[in-house]
Structures are given as structure tokens and as C-alpha cells.
Amino acid sequence: MIQEHLGSLALHHVGIVVNDLDAATTHYRALGFGEGENFDIPHQAVHAVVFAAGPGYVELIQPTDPDGPIARFMARRGEGMHHIAYAVPDLRAALRRLDAAGVRLIDAEPRTGTHGWQIAFIHPESCHGVLTELVEA
């Protein structure tokens, strides 16, 4: 259902929630990833390291607020995949099309994420249990 409203999609990144960002970064570097870029994103209550992975990215995220949404997610589900992100050329237009199609949105308007990317999330109920992010690219 999502693809028919967005057209051709490209994988942008996979977000992985971790308890210990330093330890996770060390493990991902051992896998062969480079240094990665560090980000502190206070408005999302996370620290992140983003690794280039081919044409996309792997984003490791550690919650900074024990009562924040990422920490609550990790308390329920543990460490692991948090979200998958797809690149779209026009995020506002994509959100309008999805909303009109009855897709449940978490973000009705774009917001700023890692790298200054403009992002918006789709509720997992509309993506078969997977938190889905759209990134304007």
C-alpha cells in the first residue's frame, strides 16, 4: 500500500537502537564500517552514529532520556532494529498522498533528523509492524 502512494522507493537507512553506543560502534567498526559520524539530537533524546553502507546508511541510536520515546521502545522490545527509512524526493507531497490514502502518520509535517535530513515517520500499524521513516533526498 505504501509503495503505490510513493512511487519507486530507495532504501535510505536502517535505524538500530542500542544500550551502549560506544560498544555498538566498536562492533560495527569490527564488521568493516568506517569511523561513522556522531550526532547528538536533543529534540529526539538520542545520541547517534551514522555509518555509510553502500548507497545508504546504518544509524545506531542510543536514548538519552529514560522517559523518552526511544527509551520506551527499547524497554518494550530490547536492542535491535528500530526503523527502516526510505528516500523520497518530496516529503511534504508524500505525506499528503499517504494521509489522503488513510495511512496512519506519526508526523503530519516534516521535522529535522540526523544530518539535518528532513524526516517523517509512518505508524507501524500501516507498515505491518515496522516503524517506517521517510527522508527527503
Order of alpha helices (4+ residues) and beta strands (2+ residues): alpha-beta-alpha-beta-beta-beta-alpha-beta-alpha-beta-beta-beta
